[in-house]
Amino acid sequence: MNSMEDHGEVESEPQKDSSIINQQPPQPQPTDPASPTVATTPEPVSIGDGDKTSPKSTESEYEDGRGFGIGELVWGKLRGFSWWPGRIVSWLITGRSRAAEGTRWVMWYGDCKFSVVCVEKLLPLSSFHNAFHQPTYNKQPMYKKAIFEVLQIAGTRSGKNFLMCTVSDDTDTSKLVDTQIKKMIEWAMTGFQPIGPKGLEPPEAELIPYKEVYPEMWVEPEAAAYTPPPAKKPRKSTATEKPKVKDIIDERTRERLVYEVRQKCRNIEDICISCGSLNVSLEHPLFIGGMCQSCKNCFLECAYQYDDDGYQSYCTICCGGREVLMCGNSNCCRCFCVECVDLLVGPGAAQAAIKEDPWNCYMCGTKHQYGLLERRMDWPCRLQRFFGNNHDQDFAPPKLYPPVLAEERKPIRVLSLFDGIATGLLVLKELGIQVERYVASEVCEHSITVGIVRHQGHIMYVGDVRNVTRKNIQEWGPFDLVIGGSPCNDLSIVNPARKGLYEGTGRLFFEFYRLLHEARPKEGDHRPFFWLFENVVAMGVSDKRDISRFLELDVNSSLISLFNLSLYHFITLFPSPVRPLATMCTDKLDLQDCLEHGRTAKFDKVRTITTRSNSIKQGKDQHFPVFMNDKEDILWCTEMERVFGFPVHYTDVSNMSRLARQRLLGRSWSVPVIRHLFAPLKEYFACV
């Protein structure tokens, strides 16, 4: 559900069937939108020395006459997901506030997280035939796990005993589990016979409200010493940042300072609206108010991190939040945590947003001010400057060379590291630049095959970059251009299992740095020399700083955003002067321009196409991008090649499958982008 923890997927690690029982698999398949749109992650209740008693049982709960009492098994609907099985629980169990009238606290099976859901979005479990979604069951292990758990509870209540299966990696056991779940579903589909819906009612023990609640009774043993992370999912980078701020700032400081702002005793620009610190170092890029350095670092890492449902992983204001409200605008992916909304907009604003369907967030609403939360009029420019300028480190500007006289220009010599499918050579040929030598380091056999076939043996392949020595560079050189983009799997913050710059494939950056150092002109050699390094923009702040230190160039100031130049959303970093962006009349900027005859695009742009097959599907609801013969369809390989700017059938060699060709394209560079970067080279090297 929206409340699930995002564990991300690594393509090289396929899931096992045993994950039905003992793992938290990926999030469920999105479906039609519904509301309320609340995502929650319960925070453990700390065990203190104070009074442990809770409100007495005499306080009524869920007595609004609309049904769905404590303990009932239900189906719940959250926007973007299938109907999901859960159980109505008391607010005391959640460790949070009471649910508003007409809403219920639901504990979702599968991940045991909590959400507040309107009664209009609830169905009794007896509506199994109508609510059960077979496609989601087939695709999402978490959904299968939830069905297994709720039907086990239903079977116990109805006296219908099913064989309990122990968890194992053994294949036969997995098949046994699937067989057992199938029998459970058949029993549920036929109406939970022989007792029927009556047998699903909660036992008397669950109907008795809690008289006293001791945290030790339901908090996990290790939870007492656990400090919850600042976001709805655990993240190493922010889990170490936020607690440091919290250690310095009293828990009530932010509330007190905001109160002073309301009383006009303090200027909101003088406080960090993200955490309440008075050590303001800059302005918040989106809203009127200040921001401290710690929150800036957190914002740089988290602002563009998205969940599998397409929404931001963290609050737009504070880049934290354990319970977030998600915008109902189909073109907006922003989230706002309940704490920030109630504090800055006003008490009760979060509950009002939950009941509003659809709810437009504070970035896409018609008004500019909601309580103390005032959207900056120039926020797009501020956001660009926020990510494009970082003055923590000062480096000398890159050396710029004057253009070479036409009669003195010579063919270019290129060293391409992590070459892929020879995008660099293709672009140089398109620009008409003469290439004297193109030395490429590549280990993928499919990529090498494409390069050999499409460039008729003009590429000199030298194998693994780690085996290239100083002597090799001296033999093959000198080089005028060094290009490369080391693998980003272990650098991207989207990958929860990333190993960083110093482990795994992240270390290959240092191979680029080593060979770049070897290929540079020696002291006294003033010939023009250029280099380009590309990698993912969504990497950790510390990794960016380390790369900047080695390359002696501020990575953040070298970021380029080419949303208009390239059809797919391409953001990269490179050490080169940033020029005004310009497109050519032959560039295909709309998806429709890339499609074959008789096919209609559902979107103007497509998301970044990666090596994963599902990256072709678009948006929060995973829509297919193309219509043909009144049916939805994926992009064909020839269409993906046009999207990236390659000639049609460029990767159609060696009888490669569609998925293999997509993987090659997903690892490649965009031809229009590289052409934009390489265009100034025509002033320095011979052209045809």
N, C-alpha and C positions, 0 to 999 in steps of 0.2 A: 504494500500500500504506500501512500504518500509518506507514511511514517517509517518506512523501512530504511535500514542502513544500506548505504551503497558500498558494495564490496568490489565493484568493477570487475572486468574480465580481462585476462591476459590470453591472447589468441593461442599461444603455444601450450596452454594448460586446459585441455578439455575437461568438462565436468563429468563426474561419475554419477551413476544412478543412486549410489548410496547417499548422495547429498539430499535426498528426500527427507532423510531422518536427521542427519547429524551435521548438516552444513546450512549456511544461509546463502542460497543461490541468488542470481540476479533478480532484479525487480520484475513485477508482472507486466504482461503486455498491455500497453495503454489501450483504452477503448473510448467510447463516447464521453464527452465531458459531463460532469455532474458537480454538484456542490453540496455541502460547503467544502472549500478547498483548504484544508488544514493539514499540515504534516507535523507530526510530533515524534519526539524521541524522549521517553521518560528518563528523568534524571534520578539517580538513587537518592533516597532520603538519608541525610546524614544523621548519625547517632550522637546525640549530645547528652548533656547531663541535666537538661531541663525537663519540664513536664512532658511526659510521653503520651498523655491521654489525648484523645481526639473528641470531636463533638459527639454527644450522646446519641443513642439510638432513637431518642424521641424526636430528633430533627428529621423531618420528612425528606425523602429523596425519590424523584421520579413519580410523584403523586399528582401529576397534572391531568390524569385521566386519559392519556394517549397511549397507554400500553407500554410494552417493552421494559419490564422490570429487571431488577438485578438477577443475574444468573441465566437469563434467557439466551438461547443460541439464535443468532440472527445472521442475515446477510446485510452488509453495508455497502454503500456506493460512495466513493470519492471520485472527484473529477479526474478523468484520465485513466481510470482503471476499471476492470471488470467488477461485478458484484463479488464481494469478498466475505468469507465466513469469519464470524467473531462472536464474542460473548459480552453482554452488558455487564459492566462492573461499577462498583461504587467509586465516587471521586476520591475516597480515602485511599483506595489501592493505588491510584495514579500518583499520589503525592502532590496534586495540583488543586486548583480551585474547583468549586462546584460547577456543574454544567448548567447553562442557562435553561430556562423553561422551554420545552419543546425540543431539547437536545439530550443526547445520552453519551456517556463515556463508553467507548467500545474498545475491548482488547482484541486485536487481530490475531487470528491463528496464523502460524507460519513464522512470525518473528516476535510475537508477544509485545508489540508496541501498542500505544494508546492514541485514540483520536476522538474528538467531539463530533458527533454526527447528528444532523436533524432527523427527527422521527420520520419525516417524509422520505428519507433516503435509507430506510430500514425495512427489511422484510423478515418474517419468521423463517427459521431454517426449513420448516415444512414446505416452503416454496422452492424446494430444491430443483424441481423440474424446470422452473422458469428462470431461476437465477444462475444455475450452473452453466459455465462457459467452456465448452469443449476445446475450442482453439487455444485458449489461454492455458488450459490444463495440459495440452499437448506440448506447448512451447516453454512454459515457465515452471521450473522445479519448485519454486517457492509456493506457487499456487497449488501444486500437487501436494506439497507438504501440509499446507493449510487444510485442504480437503481431508487428508488422512487424519489430522489431529481432531478436527471437529466431528468427523464421523466416528472416531473412537469414543469421544465423549457422548455422542448421541447413542451409540450402541450400549455403553455402560448404563445410561439412564433408562433405556428401553429394555434392558435385560438381554440384548442381542450381543452375544459374545463372539468376537473375532479372534483368530489366532494371532498372538503377539509375535512379531518378528524381531529378532535381534539384528542390530546394525552390523554389516560386514561389507568388505569390498568384493566378496565372492560373487561371481556373476549369477549363480543359481539363486543365491539369497535375494539379489536384486529382482530377479524375475518373480520370486515368491512374494515379495512386497508388492509388485505391480499387480499380481493376481489377487492379492488380498484387497488392495484398494479398489480394484474393479468390482469385486463382490460387494464391497461397501457401497459403491456408487449405484449398483443395480438395486440394492436394498433401499437406498434413499430415493431413487427414481420411482419406485413402486409405492411410495407413500409411507415408508418407515413401518411396514406391517410386521407383526399383527396388531400392535397397540396403536399405531398411527401417531399423529402430532401430539396426542395426550402424553405419550411416553417421553417426549422431549422436554417436558417441563422440569425446571430445576428442582433438585431435592430440597427438603425443608431446611436443611442446614444452610443452604446458600441464600435462602429467603430472609434469614434473620439478619437485620442490620448490625454492623459492628458496634459493640459497646465501647471497646477500647482497642486501639490499634498500636501495637508495638512494632517499630521498624524492624527489630530483630526477627520478627515472624515472617517477613516477606522479602526483605532485602537480602541479596546474595551475600555470602560470608565476606567476600573481599570488597563489598561495596562500601563498607564503613570507612575504609581508608582511601576510597577512590575519589579523585577530583574529576568531575565531568568535563568533557571537552566543550569548547565554546560554540560548537555548531551542532547541527542535527546529526552529524556523523563524525566519528573520530578522525582527526587529521593530525599527523605528527607536527606539521609546521605551525599550525595555530594553537595546538594544545600546549605548546611550550611558550607561546607568546602571550596569550590572554591571561593565564594565571599570574604571570609576572606583573601585569598591570593591576589585576585584582588584589595582589598582595600589598600594593602601595596605596590603592584607592579604596576607601571604606565602601562597604557594600551599598550604603545609602547615599554616598556622595553624589552620584549622578542624579538621583531623585531630588536631593536637596538643591543642587545647582540649577536643575531645570525649574524647580519651584521659584528660585530667586529670579530666573529669567521671566517667568510668568508675572512675578510681582514687579518687574521692570527694575530690579536691583542689580542686574548683571546683564551684560551683552552676550548673546548666544554665540557670537564669533570668538568669545574668549574661553570657551570650554570645548572639549572634544565631545561631540554629540554621539560618538561611537562608544566611548567608555566612561566619560565623565572626568577625564584628566584635565588639569589646568595647564599642563605643559604643552600648549598648542604650538605646533611648528608649521602648520599650513592650514589652508581652508579645505573643508570637505568639498570634493569636486561636484557633487550632485545637489546638495542641499545647503541652505544658509546655516553656517556653523563651522566650528573649528575641527581640527583633527591632529592627534599627536603622532609622533614618529612610529610608535609601536603599531598603532592602528593603520598607519599608512602601509607598513610592511605587510600586514595581514591583508589589507585591501588589494595590494599589488598581486598577491598570490591567489586570492579567493574570488575576486570580482568576476572573473570569466571562467570559473569552474562550474560545470553543469552536471546534473544527475542524468540518469538514463531516461527520465521522463521529459527531459528537455528544459527543465527549470534550473535556476541557479541553486547551487548547493547551500548558499549562505545568504544571510540578510543583506539587502542592498545598503542599509545604513551602517551596520556595525560589523558585517562579515562574520557574524556569529549566529546565535539564536537556536533554541532547542525546539521551539514550536513556531512554524512559519506559515504565513498566509501567502497564497500563490495567486498571481494576477489571472483574471479570467479573459483578458484580451488575448486572442489567438496569436497575435504578433509580438506579444510581450512574454518574457521568460523570467521576470523578476520576482523575488520573494522578499517579504518583510516580516521580521520576527514580532511576536505578540508583545514582547517587552518594550521594544522601540515604539511600536504603534500606540500602545496605551500610555506610554510616558510622554511622547512628543506630540501626538495628535490629540490625545485626551483619554481619560478613563472611560472604558467601555467601547472604545473605537474598534478594538479587535473583534469583539462580539458582534458589533454592528456589521463589520465587514464579512463575518462568517455567514450572516443571514442574508447578505446581499448577493443576488445571483443574476448575472455574473458580476463580479467585483473587479472594477478597474483600479489598478494600484496608483500610488501617488506619483509615479513617473509618467503615466499615460492618461491620468484623469484630466478633466477639463479645467479644473482650478489649479492655481500655482501654489496655494497655501492651504494647509490643513492643520489648524492649531499652530504649534511652533514649527511644524515641518513645512518649510517653504522651499520649493524647487527653484534652483537657480535658472535664470533665463538663458544664460550662455553655457549650460552644463555640457553640451557636446564638445565645445572648444576646451573647456576646463578639463574634461575627461581625457581628451587627446594630449593636452599638456601634462596631465598627471602621469600618464604612462610613457610619454615621449621624452621626459626630461628628468634626469636623476643626477644631482650635483654632489652626491656623496663622494665620488671619486673624480679627479680631474686628470685628463690625459691630453697630451699634445694632439692637435688635429691631424688626421691622416695627410700624408704628403700628396699634394696635387701636382701633376706634371703638365707643363705647357704642351699644346698640340704639336705633333711632329710634322714637318714639312712634307708635302705629298710625295715629292721625289725621294725622300729619305725613309719612307715607311717600308717595313719588311713584314713578311708573313708572321703570324702569331704562333707561339709554341705554348702548349697548354698541358698542365698537369691536373688531371681530374681525379680526386679521391672520393671513394664511395660513388662511383660514376652513375650507377643505375642504368637507364636505357639511353644514355648518351644525349641527354637534353642539351647539354652545353655545346656539343659539336653541331647538333641540328640547328640551334639558334645562330651560331657563328656562320653557318652556311646560308641561313635565311638572310642574315645581314650582309652577306657578300664579303665577309672577311676571309682572306686567304689563311689557311691553316697549314703550317709547315709540319707540325708534329702534334699529335694528340695522344698522350700517354694516360691510360685509365687504370685505376685500381678498382676491381670489382670481384666479388666472390659468387654472386648469384648466377647460376648457369643460364637461366632463362634470360636474364638481362644481357649477359654476354652474347647469347645467340641473336637477340634483337640488334645489338650493336654491330655484330659482324655482318649480318644480312643487310641491314639498312644502310650501312656506310661502306660496304664493299671492301672490308679489310683495311680501311684507313686508320683504324684505332689500334694502338699498341697496348694490349692487355698485359698487366704485370702482376696479377693475382692479389693476394691479401696485403692490405696496407701495412700491416705489422712486419712484413718481410722486406719492405723497401728500405734500403740503406742509404747512407750519405754517398757512398761510392756510386750507387745506381743513379742518384740525382745528378751527380757530376757527369756521368756517362750520357744520360738522356738529355740533359739540359744544354744551355741555360733555358729557363722558362720565363715567359712574360706574364702568364696568368695561372694562378693556382685557385681551384674551386673545389668545393666539397661541402657535404652536409652529413655529419656523423649521425648514426641512429638515435632517434629521440625517445625510444621506448622507456629507457630508465631515467629520462630527464623530465618527461611530461608529468605535470601534477594530476592529469586525468588518470594516470596509472597508479592505483593505490599500492602496488607492489614494486614501485620504482626503487632502484638502488642508488640513484644519484650520479653525480659526476665522477666519483672515484671508484665505482664498482660496476660490474656488468658491462654492457655496451656503452655506458656513459664514458668510460675510460678512453674510448676511441677518439674523443675530442683531442686528447693529448698527442695522438698519432698525427692528426691534422696539424696541430701546432708544431710538432717536431719537424715534419716535412716542409711546412711553410718556412720555418726558420732556415732549413737547409737550402731552400730554393730562392730565398731573398738575394738580391744583388749585394755583393760584398762592398765594403767601404771604398769609396772612390768610383764605383760603377753607378752612373747616373741614368742608365737606361730606364724607360718607363716600366713599372712593375705593378701589377694589380692582383688582388686576391678577393675572394668572396667566400664567406662561411655562412651556411644556412642551418637553422634549427628551429625547434618549436618555440613559440613565444611564451606558452604557458608552462614555464619551468619555475622552480623555486628561486626565491630572492638570492639565497646564498650561492646557488649555482650560477646565476647571472653575474653576480659580483666576481666570482672566481674566473669565469670566462672573460669578463671585461679586463681583469687584471693580467691574464696571460696574453690576450690580444692587444692590450694597451689601447682599448677603445671602449667607450661607454656603450654597453649593449643597449640599454634603454633608449638612449638618444639616437640609436641606429635603427629603431623599429620602423617598419613601413607597413602601412595598412592599404592593401590594394583591392578594396571591395569593388571598385568600378572597373579596374583594369582587367581583372580576371573573373571569369564567370563563377567559379567556385570561390568560397570565402578563404582567401589565402593571406595569412599573416606570417611574416618571417622576419628575421633579423640578419643584418649583414653589415660589414664594415666598409661603407662607401658613402660618399656625399649623397644626400637625399635630394632628388630632383623633382620638379613638378610632374605629376602623373599625367600621362596622355595616352589615349587609345588610338588605334589605327582603324580605318574604315573597314578593314577585313577582319578585325577581331569580333568574335561572336560573344556578345555580352549578355544575351538572353538565351535561356535554355531552349526556347522554341527554334532558334537559329541552328541548333546542333542536332535536331531530330530528323529522322528519315521522313520521307513522304507518307502522309496519312496518319501521322502520330501528333498528338496535341500535348503540350506541356501544361501541367497543373501549377507550376511555379515559375517565376521569372529567373530565380537563382536556385542553386542546389547547395546543400551543405558540403563541407569538405569531404571528398571521397577518399576513404582510407583503404587499407588492405582487408578490412572486414566486410563481409557480404552485406550486412544490414546497414552499412553506412549510406547506401543508395536511397534508403527510405528517408522521408523528410518529415520534419516537425515533431511535435510532442506526441502525436498520434500515429507516427510511423506510416505516413501515406506513401503510396507509390507515386513517383513523379510524373508518370506519363499515362495518357489515355489513348487506346487504340481499339477500334471496333467496339466502343462502349464498354471496354474493360480496362482495368488498371494494369500497368505493366512497369517493369524496371527499365533502366537505361540499357541499351544494347552496347556492346563493346565499341562499335564504331562511333556511337554517340558520346561515350565517355572520352574517346580519343579527341573528338572535336572540343569537348569541354576543356580538356587540358591543353588544347591548341596543337595537338599532333596531327600529322596527316592521317587520313582514314586508312585503316588496316596497318598502321605502323607496328603494332604489336602482334599482328596476325602471322606468326611464324612458328614452325616446329610443331604444328597441330596442338598448340596450347589451348587449354580449356578457358571458358569465360572467366572463372574465378581466378585462374592463374594470370590472365591478362589484366584483370582488375587490380590484383596485388601489385603488378609491375607499375601500373598507373598510379596506384595509391602511394607508392614510394617515390614517385618521380616529381620533378619540378613542373610548374606551369610555364609553358612556352611563352605566352605574352609577358609574364613577369620577368623571366630571364632576358627576354629581348629588350625590355625596358631598361634593365640593369646593364646589359652589354652594349647598348647603342652607342655610348660615348667612345667605345674602343675603336670605332671607325676613324676617329681623329688621330689615332696612333699607329695603326697597322694597315698593311696593304690590303686593298679590296679588289675584287674582280670587276 
